[in-house]
Amino acid sequence: MEAIDPTLVNLIIFVLAVYVGYHVVWNVTPALHTPLMAVTNAISAIVIVGAMLAAGLTEGGLAKTMGVIAVALAAVNVFGGFLVTRRMLEMFKKKNKPATGNKPSNSGSGGQS
């Protein structure tokens, strides 16, 4: 029995990761998508570590290239996730209303003065 080429194994893992990631993200309801971004940032950080290990331990040029692409895409996902999470949290902050001196007073007279 022949040994399987490590580049082929890495390519299969890469394709499966893309497939699973696509279906996981697109099957989440829109109401839950933004709150889950903080959790996926941690998962993407794990993907970055795994991709660096895969790229560093391989010998073929194609496998190293795929590893570098995986690291780059996961890094974009992490940074984009942090930006989306920050924007989401800013939506929930209370906005201070500026004080204006032209507020009508409720003196109870009902007439004009």
Buried (B, 14 or more C-beta within 10 A) or exposed (E): EEEEEBBEEBBEBBEEBEEEBEEEEEEBEEEEBBEBBBEBBEBBBEBBEBBBEBBEEBEBEEBBEBBEEBBEBBBEBBEEBEEBBEEBEEEEEEEEEEEEEEEEEEEEEEEEE
